[in-house]
Amino acid sequence: MKPTQEDAKLLDHQDVLSKYQDEFYLVSDQIYLDGNSLGLCSKRAEKTFLEMFESWKRYQIDGWSNGKYPWFYLAEMLGAKMAPLVGAKKEEVVATGTTTVNLHQLIATFYHPEGKRTKIVANELDFPTDIYAIKSQLQLHGLDPEEHFLSVKSRQGRYIDEADIIACMQDDVALIILPTVLYRSGQLLDIELLTREAHKRGILIGFDACHSIGAVPHEFHQWGVDFAVWCSYKYLNSGPGSVAAIYVHEKHFGRVPGLAGWFGSDKERQFDMGHAFEPSTQAGAYQLSAPSILNAAPLIGSLSIFEEVGIESIRKKSLSLTRYMMELIESELQEWGFLIGNPMEDHRRGGHISLEHEEATRICKALKEANVIPDFRAPNVIRVAPIALYTSYQDVWEAVQRLKLIMVEEKYKAYSHERGVIA
Ligand SMILES: *Cc1c(COP(=O)(O)O)cnc(C)c1O
């Protein structure tokens, strides 16, 4: 049956999360579908940001230990709040640094090439920064990436087959680093299976959860995932460049941080100011510096929404939104040469839709002009993410209607093929 606008109305009516739309700063008449790249600002994030700013004014140096959110413990406090999103224990997560810095830290910590086991496995559809970090870490060990870096190939340019990853798990592999969800196609990898298979072969495995945190629940602890990183500015709506996170399974507590910094110290000893590093016995050990308090502050407010709603109901609505959108695309846009380039099955799909079209660049420009905000990934992908906390089913309906009009009236032809610097 063709999905209709009536379906959208009914689904909105039944939606227990619909009230959260008012918590976000939405622009009137605009449909924002880029929350997988930069999440929207919420009133709660703004509130905790302002509270933190105020605590600097009011408490000065004493803000480290006083006020509503004492700064000295903020990274661990936020880690504990993020832990349920990935199925971790409180002490296994810390909010710190940025995704790329954290990747460097964890590769430096977990990659110890020995004898024949020297290779790091990633995949050819990976986000570039992950690859840069891996290759530069190999070079720091004096190893040539040509020889020691293994990139799992995609069969059709969209997905990475778990079987192909497992086939790469040979006895010359030391470490595997994979995304939970591929940033372009939105494929969700089978994290549990890959972790089990890696461990059977004595290989450590870590995940970059930037594209799933806040959209897809995980069970990192139970699955035995060795480590993970993620940012907080996508589905977690914490603001551009806001603080990222590190997860380390408790079985690895006590592993010496590859990169040491004073904020990784055991908190009781940090201010002894000794020159012999005494790291924390939890994930906090992998921090480097004094936390960026102001850039972590919005996360406090933002996470309070996730705490209230629960990641399971966010996932449920997200899957339902993307399913409705795919059905609409198939019924409304079938004549216009779009191809859905994300997995159809719920258990293989992240939070966004990947629409392929040879005119993707120009269509994205026309969509923006029509007040629908997508995001373009060269050469031919339009990513659209209806977000559980602030996108309604009627928004999805309206976005697809606006896209249809662009195709019917060939409005995209008025734009150039060049992509912007930020695409
Ligand atoms: C967004 C994203 C990053 C971002 O890295 P930063 O260091 O926070 O700029 C890294 N990896 C993946 C997979 C991402 O989606």
The ligand as an SDF file (V2000), in Angstrom:
LIG
                    3D

 15 15  0  0  0  0  0  0  0  0999 V2000
   32.1610   12.6350   12.4500 C   0  0  0  0  0  0  0  0  0  0  0  0
   33.1630   11.5370   12.4600 C   0  0  0  0  0  0  0  0  0  0  0  0
   34.4590   11.7500   12.9640 C   0  0  0  0  0  0  0  0  0  0  0  0
   34.8550   13.1110   13.4420 C   0  0  0  0  0  0  0  0  0  0  0  0
   36.1330   13.1930   13.9450 O   0  0  0  0  0  0  0  0  0  0  0  0
   36.5650   14.4710   14.8100 P   0  0  0  0  0  0  0  0  0  0  0  0
   37.9060   14.1450   15.2640 O   0  0  0  0  0  0  0  0  0  0  0  0
   35.5450   14.5900   15.9130 O   0  0  0  0  0  0  0  0  0  0  0  0
   36.5100   15.6690   13.9230 O   0  0  0  0  0  0  0  0  0  0  0  0
   35.3320   10.6820   12.9810 C   0  0  0  0  0  0  0  0  0  0  0  0
   34.9690    9.4580   12.5340 N   0  0  0  0  0  0  0  0  0  0  0  0
   33.7320    9.2360   12.0380 C   0  0  0  0  0  0  0  0  0  0  0  0
   33.3480    7.8680   11.5620 C   0  0  0  0  0  0  0  0  0  0  0  0
   32.7980   10.2610   11.9850 C   0  0  0  0  0  0  0  0  0  0  0  0
   31.5830   10.0340   11.4990 O   0  0  0  0  0  0  0  0  0  0  0  0
  1  2  1  0
  2  3  1  0
  2 14  2  0
  3  4  1  0
  3 10  2  0
  4  5  1  0
  5  6  1  0
  6  7  2  0
  6  8  1  0
  6  9  1  0
 10 11  1  0
 11 12  2  0
 12 13  1  0
 12 14  1  0
 14 15  1  0
M  END
$$$$
